[in-house]
Amino acid sequence: MTELTLTGLGALRKGIERTRSVWTLIVAIPLAVLALDPGRFTAIVRIALAALGSTLVYVAVEVVLIGFLKASGAEVVVARAFEGRERRMIVLAALLGGLAPFCSCEVIPFVAGLLAAGAPLSAVMAFWLSSPLIDPPTLFITAGVLGWGFAIAKALGAVALGLLGGFATSALIRRGAFANPLRPHSAGGCGGCGASPFADAKPVWRFWREARRREIFRIEGSRNAVFLVKWLGFAYLLEALLVTYVPAAMIGDLVGGEGFWAIVLGAFVGAPAYLNSYAAPPLVAGLMEQGMSAGAAMAFMIAGAVSSVPAMAAVWSLVGRSVFAAYLAFGVGGAIMIGAVFGALV
């Protein structure tokens, strides 16, 4: 009887784990929309698939890169290039993030590659924080809608936020934080972040000449492809739900006014809202016409890009809870600080 009870509990536990899986949610979310709001089912699925399709080229690049690093053993060489240069890597990552044309979800493949290559977590954090905020097209769109002063301030804020998160992460690591930063995955590693089977061997650049290395390239490539498509699909489904069910007018009713608390409110309202880099400037311009201060508008835009639900899903897919909490704290806290400084200067 006891054995039957234990077997039943084990089966129940496995059933719960399957229910909580990302694949289950990817299937369940559209089915729930189809059942509860069939008129919007097609639009939501179309938004998610279009976003995922636009990202597949980045996924392909990351899959090939990780497969090559694993199969050739070159990841050890890449990792050694980062040794002893953490401060320089943080600065370069923050600057590169401001130039890279990636949204919050498209950053996943490149962050996975950086982690697999052995880049310091501090540099990865700097890149992850600054990348969703600004890129060359967004800079010109923001300037056209909100003016060059706002656009340049946002670009500087992106780099500043990356530096803040990077150096703060470095300081926390020296104090013993983030001992196990990567999220454990029982099957296939965390998107290619596992140890190389050739870690102690000399890199073999023409890895395809050896059957074992070709097999590793195939296995690592398929694992990473499944991992990235799974989490990107989930993130873009969340994005589609937010775009469809959270109208801009509702956000506008929540924010406005002057003073420091308006900046704080702007950051916390912007955090869970999805802000497309190209749609955000007109929305913010409308909010400012309704009385939103410049500082609150800046905090709203930064927090919305860094700490939106799709962005947080991206972070959650790769790192543990402590790193996720730090990312969220840096994103919202940094948005408040940058908004306060910008508001004071304006």
Secondary structure, DSSP 8 states (H G I E B T S, - for coil): -HHHHHHHHHHHHHHHHHHHSHHHHHHHHHHHHHHH-GGGHHHHHHHHHHHHHHHHHHHHHHHHHHHHHHHHTTHHHHHHHTTT-HHHHHHHHHHHHHHS---TTTHHHHHHHHHHTT--HHHHHHHHHHTTT--HHHHHHHHHHH-HHHHHHHHHHHHHHHHHHHHHHHHHHHTT--SS-B---TTTTTTS-S--TTTTS---S-GGGSHHHHHHHHHHHHHHHHHHHHHHHHHHHHHHHHHHHS-HHHHHHH--BSSHHHHHHHHHHHTTS---TTTHHHHHHHHHHTTB-HHHHHHHHHHHHHSSHHHHHHHHHHB-HHHHHHHHHHHHHHHHHHHHHHHHH-
